[in-house]
Amino acid sequence: MLVIRVVLADDQALLRSAFRVLVDSEPDMTVSGEAADGEEALRVIREHGADVVLMDIRMPGTDGLAATRAIGADPDLAGVRVLILTTFESDDYVVESLRAGASGFLGKGAEPGELLNAIRLVAAGEALLSPSATRGLIARFLAQGGAEGREDGAARDAALSVLTAREREVLAEVAGGLSNDEIAQRLTVSPLTVKTHVNRLLAKLDARDRAQLVVLAYETGLVRPRGGHLQA
């Protein structure tokens, strides 16, 4: 059985202890290390390995956002997935974390089962946007970024030009938060066909996971928020 290695990065020792008990209680997970700030998290990840990092945003010194960027920029850590834990799900840093390479975020008030499921989803390469955070919220924050942080916008637009019409369609549905099964139903194809399209999207757009596909869909203008709804 594949065991998911989890690193806990939070400046609250009591919270880390609670997370450790929860994670270590699962047969398919283990805590490989703990850190009280982003710099320590990077050291622990490199020394002990990690599949998923539960990353707090607001920590002293190197915060979770900077640490997430460092993970995303390090080829040696390409297999590490970051799950942002935040007290405030409307935090502007959430979107910056997604842009930096995080695979999703979850509120610290989530139920234990939600957290465990989130770890498994992220470890499997899925995107996780907290169930209590609406897609409209994510869309609004991404839209607020405007053209900022899009130095490679032309390159991304060029990348979209290599997509087939069906791949663009699938990308828009992924950006809408739909699962493979839901996309399959909407497009009247098999889930396996959708999975194949998603894998091709990841390869063509050089995206780490589905969360990055969501960000790319918004930043390239393929999907835009309109009145709290999404338009492709």
C-alpha positions in Angstrom: 0.0 0.0 0.0 1.3 3.4 -1.0 1.7 5.6 2.1 1.3 9.4 1.7 4.1 11.3 3.4 2.8 14.5 4.9 4.7 17.5 6.2 2.9 19.8 8.7 3.9 23.5 8.4 2.2 25.7 11.0 3.6 28.1 13.6 1.1 26.7 16.2 2.6 23.7 17.9 -0.7 22.6 19.4 -2.4 22.6 16.0 0.5 20.6 14.5 0.1 18.0 17.2 -3.6 17.7 16.5 -2.9 17.2 12.8 -0.2 14.7 13.5 -2.5 12.5 15.6 -5.2 12.7 12.9 -2.8 11.9 10.0 -0.9 9.2 11.7 -4.2 7.4 12.6 -4.7 6.6 9.0 -3.0 3.5 7.6 -2.2 5.2 4.2 -0.6 8.3 5.7 2.3 9.3 7.8 3.7 12.5 9.1 7.3 12.8 7.8 8.1 16.0 9.5 6.9 19.3 11.1 7.9 22.9 10.6 7.1 26.2 12.3 7.8 28.4 9.3 8.4 28.2 5.6 12.2 28.0 5.7 12.0 25.1 8.1 9.4 23.4 6.0 11.6 23.5 2.9 14.5 21.9 4.9 12.2 19.2 6.3 10.8 18.4 2.9 14.3 18.1 1.4 15.6 16.0 4.3 12.7 13.7 4.9 10.6 13.8 1.8 6.9 14.7 1.3 4.0 14.0 -1.0 1.7 16.6 0.5 2.5 19.7 2.6 -0.2 21.1 4.9 0.9 24.7 4.6 -0.3 27.6 6.8 0.0 31.0 5.0 0.8 33.3 7.9 3.9 32.2 9.6 6.9 34.2 11.0 9.9 34.6 8.8 9.4 32.8 5.5 5.6 32.5 5.2 3.6 29.8 3.5 3.3 31.8 0.2 7.0 32.2 -0.2 7.6 28.5 0.7 5.0 27.4 -1.8 6.7 29.5 -4.5 10.1 27.9 -3.6 8.6 24.4 -3.8 7.1 25.2 -7.2 10.4 26.6 -8.5 12.5 23.6 -7.4 12.6 20.8 -10.0 13.7 18.4 -7.3 10.4 19.0 -5.5 8.2 18.5 -8.6 6.3 15.7 -6.9 5.4 17.7 -3.8 1.8 18.9 -3.5 0.9 21.9 -1.3 -2.5 22.1 0.5 -2.9 25.5 1.9 -4.6 25.7 5.3 -6.1 29.1 6.2 -8.3 30.6 8.9 -9.9 32.9 6.5 -10.9 31.3 3.2 -11.4 34.7 1.6 -7.7 35.5 2.2 -6.2 37.2 -0.9 -3.1 35.0 -0.3 -5.1 32.0 -1.3 -5.1 33.0 -5.0 -1.4 33.9 -4.9 -0.8 30.5 -3.4 -2.6 28.8 -6.3 -0.6 30.9 -8.7 2.6 29.9 -6.9 1.8 26.2 -7.3 -0.5 25.1 -4.5 -3.0 22.4 -5.3 -5.8 23.9 -3.3 -6.8 25.2 0.0 -9.0 24.2 3.0 -10.2 26.2 6.0 -8.8 25.3 9.4 -12.4 24.7 10.6 -12.8 21.8 8.2 -14.0 18.5 9.7 -11.3 15.8 10.2 -12.8 13.7 7.4 -12.6 16.6 5.0 -8.9 17.2 5.8 -8.0 13.5 5.3 -10.0 13.4 2.1 -8.3 16.6 0.9 -4.8 15.1 1.5 -5.7 12.0 -0.5 -7.2 14.1 -3.4 -4.2 16.4 -3.6 -1.7 13.5 -3.4 -3.6 12.0 -6.4 -3.0 15.1 -8.4 -6.5 16.5 -8.0 -7.3 20.2 -7.3 -9.0 21.0 -4.1 -10.9 24.2 -3.5 -12.6 24.1 -0.1 -16.2 22.8 -0.3 -17.3 25.9 1.7 -15.6 28.2 -0.8 -17.7 28.9 -3.9 -16.3 28.9 -7.4 -17.5 32.5 -7.6 -15.2 33.4 -4.7 -12.2 31.9 -6.5 -13.2 33.6 -9.8 -13.5 37.0 -8.1 -10.1 36.8 -6.5 -8.5 35.6 -9.7 -10.2 38.5 -11.6 -8.9 41.0 -9.0 -5.4 40.1 -10.0 -6.0 41.7 -13.4 -2.9 41.6 -15.5 -0.7 41.4 -12.5 1.7 38.5 -12.4 1.1 37.7 -16.0 4.6 38.3 -17.4 4.3 35.0 -19.2 0.8 35.8 -20.5 1.8 35.8 -24.1 3.4 32.4 -23.7 0.3 31.1 -22.1 -1.9 32.4 -24.8 0.4 30.7 -27.3 0.1 27.5 -25.3 -3.7 27.6 -25.5 -3.5 28.0 -29.3 -2.1 24.4 -29.5 -5.2 23.0 -27.8 -7.9 21.3 -29.8 -11.5 22.6 -29.5 -12.4 19.7 -27.3 -9.4 20.3 -25.0 -10.5 23.9 -24.6 -14.0 22.7 -23.8 -12.6 20.3 -21.2 -10.3 23.0 -19.7 -13.3 25.3 -19.3 -15.2 22.6 -17.4 -12.2 21.8 -15.2 -12.0 25.6 -14.4 -15.7 25.4 -13.4 -14.8 22.9 -10.7 -16.3 19.8 -12.3 -15.0 16.3 -11.7 -14.1 14.0 -14.6 -17.4 12.1 -14.1 -19.4 15.4 -14.2 -17.5 16.6 -17.3 -18.2 13.2 -19.0 -21.9 13.6 -18.3 -22.0 17.1 -19.6 -20.0 16.4 -22.8 -21.6 12.9 -23.3 -18.3 11.1 -23.3 -16.7 8.5 -21.1 -14.8 9.4 -17.9 -11.7 7.7 -19.3 -11.9 10.0 -22.4 -12.1 13.0 -20.1 -9.1 11.7 -18.1 -7.1 11.4 -21.3 -8.0 15.0 -22.3 -7.0 16.3 -18.8 -3.7 14.5 -19.0 -3.0 16.0 -22.4 -3.9 19.5 -21.0 -1.5 19.0 -18.1 1.3 18.0 -20.6 0.6 20.7 -23.2 0.2 23.5 -20.6 3.1 22.3 -18.4 0.8 22.4 -15.4 1.5 20.5 -12.2 -2.1 19.6 -11.5 -5.8 20.5 -12.0 -5.5 23.6 -9.7 -2.9 25.1 -12.1 -5.3 24.4 -15.0 -7.9 26.4 -13.2 -5.5 29.3 -12.8 -4.4 29.2 -16.4 -8.0 29.1 -17.6 -8.7 32.4 -15.8 -5.4 34.1 -16.5 -5.6 33.4 -20.3 -9.2 34.6 -20.3 -10.6 31.3 -21.5 -13.0 31.4 -18.5 -14.3 34.7 -17.0 -16.5 35.5 -14.0 -19.7 37.3 -14.9 -22.1 38.3 -12.2 -20.9 35.6 -9.8 -21.2 32.9 -12.6 -18.6 31.5 -14.9 -18.5 32.0 -18.6 -16.3 30.2 -21.1 
